[in-house]
C-alpha cells in the first residue's frame, strides 16, 4: 500500500466537505485538545459519555473514538454500549488503550473491549500495544511508553491477525500494521512534551476513517497529518505551550503543498 501526498490531501478535502460527526468517549485531560483538533481539520466533534445517550449519539456519527484515559465503571459501560451500536451500524471504531499495561483495570478493560467488539483501528504507543498482545507482562510508565515503536511490531501483527483490526503504533516512527506495514517518519520531539497529542492522533484517525473505509490507509494518513502539523508548528513554537496553539493553526491552514513537502515514508 502506497501513501501519496495527493491522496492525503484528497481525504482532507473530503473531511472538510462532509464535516463528519466524530463521537468521542474520551478522557477529561484531552477533551478540549481533541475537540479543537477535530474542528481544525474540518470534522465535527461531540464528547458524549452518558450511558443513557451514547447509542443514540453513535447512530448519527461518522466514527466512534474510545479512549480509556480516565476510566470508571460508568464510562466502561458507555464504551461497550457505544461500541456494540457502532458495530451493528458498521460505523468505524477507533480504540486508544491509554495506559494499558500500567494497571490491571485498564489493561483488562482494553482487552475485553477488543475481544468483545474488535475495533476498526487500535492506536497506541509501543508499551500499550505490547501489553495487549501475546507478550504478557509488558509494562507502561503511567501513560508513557517505555519501548520504541518498532519493538511492538510483532505484538501488533498478533492483534491484527487475531481480531482483524488495523494496528497503529506511535513513536519516533509510526507503524501501521494490517496486510502490510507502513512507516510514517513525521513528527517533532517537542510533541512528546504536550499532553494529549497521542489522543489527538486517535481522534484524527476517527476523522479519516469516517471518510475512508480503508482503515489502514485512513490511519496512515491521519498519522502523517499529525506529524506534519507538529513539524510545521515546531518551526515557530518557543516551547510546548505555544506548540499547542501553532499545531491547531497549522491543522486549520494545512495545504497540499505542506503535505508534499514534509511527508516522509519509511521504506
Buried (B, 14 or more C-beta within 10 A) or exposed (E): EEBEBEBBBBBBEBBEEBBBBBBBBBBEBBBEBBBBBBBBBBBBBBBBBEBEEBBEBBBEBBBBBBBBBBBEEEBBEBBBBBBBBBBEEEBBBBBBBBBBBBEEBBBEBBBEBBEEBBBBBBBBBBBBBBBBBEBEEBEBEEBEBBBBBBBBBBBBBBBBEEBEBBBBBBBEBBBBBBEEBBBBEBBBEBBBEBBBBBBBBBBBBBBBBBBBEBBBBBBBBBBBBBBBBBBBBBEEBEEBEBBBEBBBBBBBEBEBEBBBEBBBBEE
